[in-house]
Amino acid sequence: MNKYYALLQNINFIPRSIRSIWASAGIRINDRFHTYEFTEEIGRVTTGFNALGMYTYLMNCPIGLTVPGAVLGGRGSIFGRRINDGRANAAILGPVHTTNNDRTLEIINTTFREHLLHSGSVTMRMYERDGFAYIHLLGIGNGNFARMNEIFGKLLFRWMLRRNIREFRRVQEAEE
C-alpha cells in the first residue's frame, strides 16, 4: 500500500513543475479579479434532510466531493474525508487549504501560492429559507485565466454540487 501512496503523492510532479515554472516566469494571461456564484436547491426541509444534514454529509465524504479531482484528503489519506485546516490537491491545478465552519455551515477552499489559479477561494454555504435547503457557492479570484475560471470553474463546481445533492437525496431516501 505504501508504494501506491508514494505514487499518488508524486503523480503531481509534472503539473507541479509546470506551475513552478509558470510562477517563477511571472507569466500573466487574463490576470484580473474575477468571480462566479450560483445557488442550488437541496430540497424541502424535513427531519435529517436539511442544510445541516447536507453539510454533515459533505464533511464525511471523500475530499474529492468538495475539492475537484482531489485524491488525498484528511491528513494525507487516500480518499480521506475533508477536514478543517487541511490540505488537498485539486487535480492538475495545485494545493488547496480546506477550512470548514460548523457554525455558519460553510466549506471554504483557498488556493495555496503553488496553485495555478492563485489567489482564489470557493465558499459553499448551506442554508435554509422558506422551508427549503440550499447551497450557495461563491468563487472569487485575482489571478491568471480569469475568464476561463469564470466559465469552467462555475461549470465544474455546479456539476460537482448537483452530483453531491443527488447522492445526498439518495442516501436520505434509503434511510427513511
C-alpha distance (Angstrom), angle and dihedral (degrees) to the residues before:
residue distance angle dihedral
M1 . . .
N2 3.81 . .
K3 3.80 92.8 .
Y4 3.83 90.1 55.2
Y5 3.77 91.1 48.0
A6 3.81 90.0 51.3
L7 3.80 89.6 49.0
L8 3.81 91.3 52.6
Q9 3.78 91.0 49.8
N10 3.80 92.0 50.7
I11 3.80 98.6 38.9
N12 3.78 87.8 88.5
F13 3.83 92.8 59.7
I14 3.82 97.3 105.4
P15 3.83 96.3 44.0
R16 3.82 88.8 44.1
S17 3.81 89.6 53.1
I18 3.80 91.5 48.8
R19 3.82 90.3 49.9
S20 3.81 90.6 48.8
I21 3.79 93.1 50.1
W22 3.80 90.6 45.3
A23 3.81 92.6 50.6
S24 3.80 95.7 44.5
A25 3.82 91.7 48.9
G26 3.80 90.4 53.4
I27 3.81 92.4 -135.3
R28 3.80 113.0 177.0
I29 3.80 122.7 -163.0
N30 3.79 118.8 170.6
D31 3.81 87.9 -20.0
R32 3.80 108.2 178.9
F33 3.78 144.6 109.2
H34 3.80 112.4 -68.5
T35 3.77 139.3 172.1
Y36 3.77 141.9 -178.8
E37 3.78 132.4 -176.8
F38 3.77 143.0 171.9
T39 3.79 141.2 162.3
E40 3.80 126.5 -129.5
E41 3.79 124.1 -163.0
I42 3.79 113.9 -126.4
G43 3.80 94.2 -170.8
R44 3.78 145.6 -98.9
V45 3.79 113.0 -31.2
T46 3.80 115.4 -109.5
T47 3.79 133.7 150.1
G48 3.81 106.2 -55.3
F49 3.80 91.8 -0.6
N50 3.77 102.3 91.1
A51 3.80 143.9 97.0
L52 3.80 93.0 -75.3
G53 3.82 90.3 49.5
M54 3.80 91.6 53.1
Y55 3.80 91.7 46.5
T56 3.81 91.2 49.9
Y57 3.80 90.7 47.4
L58 3.82 91.5 53.9
M59 3.81 91.9 46.5
N60 3.81 91.0 55.9
C61 3.80 98.5 44.2
P62 3.81 127.7 87.7
I63 3.80 115.0 -74.4
G64 3.82 92.4 -110.7
L65 3.81 90.2 73.0
T66 3.80 91.4 67.7
V67 3.83 101.8 23.5
P68 3.83 108.2 47.8
G69 3.78 112.7 -122.7
A70 3.80 95.4 1.1
V71 3.80 116.1 145.8
L72 3.80 102.4 171.1
G73 3.78 114.1 64.9
G74 3.76 138.9 156.1
R75 3.77 107.5 28.3
G76 3.80 93.1 -19.3
S77 3.80 97.9 -56.8
I78 3.81 119.3 148.0
F79 3.80 108.6 -99.9
G80 3.80 87.7 -8.3
R81 3.76 119.3 168.8
R82 3.77 124.2 -97.4
I83 3.80 115.7 -86.3
N84 3.77 134.5 -170.1
D85 3.80 113.4 -100.4
G86 3.80 90.8 12.3
R87 3.76 136.0 139.8
A88 3.79 126.8 -126.8
N89 3.78 133.3 169.8
A90 3.81 116.3 -124.4
A91 3.82 102.0 -143.2
I92 3.81 110.0 -93.2
L93 3.81 95.2 -16.0
G94 3.78 100.0 73.1
P95 3.79 146.7 -119.5
V96 3.79 124.3 -11.1
H97 3.80 130.2 -166.0
T98 3.82 109.7 -134.2
T99 3.78 121.4 -150.9
N100 3.79 131.0 170.4
N101 3.78 131.2 -165.1
D102 3.81 112.1 -154.6
R103 3.82 91.6 -172.6
T104 3.82 96.9 54.6
L105 3.85 95.3 27.7
E106 3.80 91.3 -123.8
I107 3.80 128.5 152.1
I108 3.80 113.2 -163.4
N109 3.81 129.5 -169.7
T110 3.80 114.5 -169.8
T111 3.78 122.3 -175.8
F112 3.78 120.0 -119.9
R113 3.79 118.2 -135.3
E114 3.83 90.8 -97.7
H115 3.84 91.9 58.9
L116 3.81 112.8 108.2
L117 3.81 91.3 -131.4
H118 3.82 96.2 45.2
S119 2.97 126.7 175.7
G120 3.75 102.2 46.7
S121 3.76 147.3 103.9
V122 3.78 139.8 -160.6
T123 3.79 119.7 -152.2
M124 3.80 121.9 -166.7
R125 3.80 114.2 -168.9
M126 3.79 123.8 -172.5
Y127 3.82 116.5 -152.4
E128 3.80 143.4 153.9
R129 3.78 129.7 -126.2
D130 3.81 131.6 170.0
G131 3.80 93.9 -9.5
F132 3.81 96.2 -48.3
A133 3.80 132.9 100.9
Y134 3.80 121.6 -136.0
I135 3.80 143.1 179.7
H136 3.78 116.6 -140.5
L137 3.80 115.7 -163.3
L138 3.80 124.5 -162.7
G139 3.80 122.2 -176.9
I140 3.80 118.2 -169.6
G141 3.78 128.4 177.6
N142 3.75 144.0 160.3
G143 3.78 109.5 -161.0
N144 3.78 149.6 59.3
F145 3.79 126.5 -13.3
A146 3.81 93.4 21.1
R147 3.82 96.7 162.7
M148 3.80 92.4 44.9
N149 3.80 89.9 51.3
E150 3.81 92.6 47.5
I151 3.80 90.0 55.4
F152 3.81 106.5 30.9
G153 3.82 97.6 29.8
K154 3.78 89.5 55.5
L155 3.82 92.7 45.9
L156 3.81 93.1 47.0
F157 3.79 95.7 48.4
R158 3.81 92.8 42.8
W159 3.83 90.0 52.6
M160 3.81 90.4 46.3
L161 3.82 94.0 49.7
R162 3.81 93.7 45.5
R163 3.80 89.5 51.9
N164 3.80 90.6 48.9
I165 3.81 92.1 48.8
R166 3.83 91.8 50.3
E167 3.79 90.9 50.1
F168 3.82 92.4 45.9
R169 3.82 89.8 51.9
R170 3.81 90.8 49.0
V171 3.81 91.7 50.8
Q172 3.81 92.2 46.8
E173 3.81 92.6 48.9
A174 3.80 90.9 49.7
E175 3.83 90.0 53.6
E176 3.83 93.5 52.2
